[in-house]
Amino acid sequence: MKPIISSKGKLTQLRYELPHRVHDAKAYPAGAPNGSTIVLYAYDSGVGVVWRGGRPLKQSLPPSKQPAKPAKVNGTSKDAFMIVDSDDDEPSQAAPPAAEFEDEEQELDPDAPYPSIVQKLRLSLNTEVLHIAVPLVPAISTLRTADTVPPIFSKKIVFAVACADYSVRVITLPLTPPSNAAKEASHSSKSQWGEEVVRIPAHAGHQSIPRGITMTWTSRAEPTFDEEQDDEMDVDDGDSAAISRRPKSTKGAADGWDLLVASHSTELGGLLKMWRFSLGETSIPTKGPIVAYQTLPLRKPATRISFNSVQYPKRRHSQILIADGSGITRIYDPFAPSASKRRRNSQPGAYVALFRSTFEQSKGDAPPILAARKPILDAAWAADGQSILALLADGEWGIWAAKPSSTVGSADPSGFTVRGFVGTQDGGRGSGNPSSPKRNGRGALVPMTPNTRKNKEEVLFQGVSASPASPTRGGISVASLLSATGDAPEDSVVIWYGSDAYRIPNLAQHLSRATSRGGSGSLSAPAVSQIQGLALHGEAITSINQFDTTAREARLAIPRDVLVSAEHRLLIATNTTKPLGRDLNAGFEKERVEEEETRRFDQALLEAGELDLGGMDRLLDSMEGSVSASRSLVLGNPRKVLFASSTS
């Protein structure tokens, strides 16, 4: 996989063309032992895995040639032997050779200083994979010791997929990229690359195609309850009569770890199913039949579900965000005690918060009672799980405060505390389309440019296009950088809407600016910038994800690399801190050294009497250039150069 590289300013795009359709892509949160970053993408018949950067694989030696067999005599050979075929005895298969890596990372090309692909493979599942979910894997540090994280994450890639055959599968794969010899070796029927696949059967899964999937991990001791009051959230009176109470989790590795996987579909008007698997050190053991841990009927089909971005042992780690197309977002806690305490045997789980989107503008003379809320395209956790970032169908985005204490300047606790807008299609936001508050108000004089003149002419002579102006696709990617001192994490946000993508490098700084202006954000705010020139070539964006960054890059305000999946390609948008070809001093020095080496070579050929006409021309040109340079130094350069006086 060699990329097609294109640069524009400080943004460089690496485009990888793929022979199949891509539905989703994720950057895995943990790196490989050789330092590679891992990319997972869902395609027509399985999952693609790419190891990018890090220490490359050692080049294997070519196989030694086998000695020639002796010639046969009368059609037989002296080395002939009998082969006994037995159905009971299966031939033992040698283990594939382990991967070996170079001692140092690959030296980058100065003309293209980007990590190369170390290894890639395609994990065939014989069905179309539509969605991928990966867990949050924290980095081991002084604040996060190794015994507080499941050990499987240090050895295996753990992810879940939702497929077109109605199935949900949990897959583990070695973190270390396989060697080239292992890829070329024949595989057993059970495993291709050392992976293990846990397939949820039809009776415990969905009866229609899953529309989304999410996963997290928890302690095997959860849930536990006591009378200690936990940090509470606002609950809609019509949805839940009780406020959850959760204790502080004090157990962890001693009890073992579990994996929570949830997916949703449109069956029965909206259904969410959750499964719970035990996590071993290197595998996911399944004892007995697989059954759903919880089944939750939904009022409307969900558009997005997502587990909280905080991690165990924080008490909110199991809360799941459920957004639907009617403009309602709920938070469900599967470990909270049930609202109906009269039932002794009722399973745990309750809604703990509810949020609503803004209303669409009424069309014409329609009564206000017919106004509907704006549909939610996507929603994601932010601010260490204390806020929710939502994207609406008309390009409006906003932030809900999940905790009442963090509500700033909002009269309605379930409404947006900060709002903004993305999207550049203004022409269709007239009658019949939801209008944005940022575009209302007094009109302003706009300078007539060739671009605006063309738009005016199209509207005047062709009329307003009848096609809907609001894209029906969009998404949000929130990536957090944990602080080494235990402070609040730094969130980087990328919002994609239609074919455009926008970046908020630091969400906390943007919130500070927005609240200081009275709680309203907009596209013109300095913290929101559009990612220009995505090389989509007419294809639709299917997903956007962000790679990990370092504390040093965050201090230098270097944006994160962005992973964009289109229909048949993967894009990596990276920030070039040093534009290519702009280091003039290095270029001049390299050119001078090359000219000096050429002159010495020509001089040696001249002394040997073997210099051709081309060499004579080069030698005379160099002599003429040196004479003119010395003459300019002795006689002075005729060009006048003025210098400003350094004294005042």
ABEGO torsion letter per residue (X at the ends): XBBBBBBBEABBBBBBBBABBBABBBBBABBBAAGBBBBBBBBAAEBBBBBBEEBBBBBBBBBBBBBBBBBBBGGBBAABBBBBBBAABBBBBBBBBBBBBBABBBBBBAABBBBBBABBBBBBAGBBBABBBBBBBBBBBAABBAAABBAAAAABBBBBBBBAAGBBBBBBBBABBBBAAAAABBBBAABAAGBBBBBBBAAABBABBBABBBBBBBBAAOBBBBABBBBBBBBBAAABABBBBBBBBABBAAAEBBBBBBBBBABGGEBBBBBBBBBBAABBBBBEBBBBABBBBBABBBABBBBBABBOABAAAABBBBBBAAGBBBBBBAABBBABAABAABBBEBBABBBBBBBBBBBEABBAAABBBBBBABBBBBGGGABBBBBBAAGBBBBBBABAAABBGBABAABBABBBBBEABAAAABBGBBBBAAABEBBBBBBBBAAAAAAAAAAAAAEBBABBABBABBBBBBBBBBBAAGBBBBBBBBBBBEABBBBBABAAAAAAAAAAAGGBBBAABAABBBBBGBBAGGBBBABBBBBBBBAAAAAAGBBBBBBBBBAABBBBBBBBABBBGABAAAAAAAAAAAAAAAAAAAAAAAAAGABBAAAAAAAAAAAAAAAAAAAAAAAEBABBBBBBBABX
